[in-house]
Amino acid sequence: MDDRGYPAARGDPSSACVALAAGLTLILASAAQADERVQFQSLDEKLTLTAFLDRPARAEPAPAVVMLHGCSGLSSAKGPFPIYRDWRDFFAAKGYVTLMVDSAASRGFGQTCTIAVKDRTDRMWAERPSDAYAALAFLQSQPFVIPNKIALIGWSQGGGVVLETIPTRSLGRPKSSPTHDFAAAIAFYPGLCSDKSQATHLNAPTESWTTSIPLLVLQGELDNWTPAKPCEAFLRGAQARDAPVTFQIYPGAYHSFDAPDMPIHTVEPYRRNDWAPIEGTNEGARTDARKRVWQFLAEHFGMKAAP
């Protein structure tokens, strides 16, 4: 069990035992590149950001995904939490580079989910969109990444950061815009997913949020942490303003529906009086989400996705 209280994802070591020498060499080379800890400067050069980089075993440059964690943080002492390892492995199997940005630990923060740490939470909302663009710049400087095929993906708080990062009135986009912006963005059950929240955080009029970056939002109908109804209204409004937004709301699904092997449970450490967030795996939604993410990225990376 990991620090979040559900079984950690595990790889299958048996394949190495029967691999041919050439295949074994490839596996070892790939493993050596997995979860490489890297550091790079924030856009204002006032903070050193830490991230975990994973590269597919291929010689030619690859598309990439910047991954933004939720308010519980990216990892424990054992490494990234299972949900992020699971998606990293999914992307790796598709041949994508992944960069998991640890915005919390880079600032010396733990969880930023509770009212007791509101000052830190406010900093995360204000500063993480710039983290996303610092990560984009880092990846675009690497010879193994295709610079115009980089996507942004976030979960919960990280999903809300996606919504702050990609609009026309971005909180993080540098004044000198990158030659190639994010090619696509995905938000799982994002925080701040309402007109009011976005207007407040972006200091913009209500019902004005829009973007030119294709966005996919995946949400659970029963989510009581980042509720679906205001999120749906917000996204439909963006669609009416011709923003390239698509979304799917999964019936019967709670927060973290895409996590591997997570029993549905209340998150007691984050309880407030008679309310506590509920999260847990929904296998049907998880399977469909993986298919949608693959097809969405393939479309916007100009690649072919299998049926």
Secondary structure as UniProt FT lines:
FT   TURN            3..4
FT   HELIX           14..18
FT   HELIX           21..33
FT   TURN            34..35
FT   STRAND          36..41
FT   TURN            43..44
FT   STRAND          48..54
FT   STRAND          62..68
FT   TURN            71..72
FT   STRAND          75..76
FT   TURN            77..78
FT   STRAND          79..80
FT   HELIX           82..93
FT   TURN            94..95
FT   STRAND          97..102
FT   HELIX           103..106
FT   TURN            107..108
FT   HELIX           115..117
FT   HELIX           118..140
FT   TURN            143..144
FT   STRAND          145..155
FT   HELIX           157..165
FT   TURN            168..169
FT   STRAND          184..188
FT   TURN            191..192
FT   HELIX           195..202
FT   TURN            206..207
FT   STRAND          215..220
FT   TURN            221..222
FT   HELIX           228..240
FT   TURN            241..242
FT   STRAND          245..250
FT   TURN            251..252
FT   TURN            256..258
FT   TURN            260..261
FT   STRAND          265..266
FT   HELIX           268..270
FT   TURN            273..274
FT   STRAND          278..279
FT   HELIX           283..300
FT   TURN            301..302
//
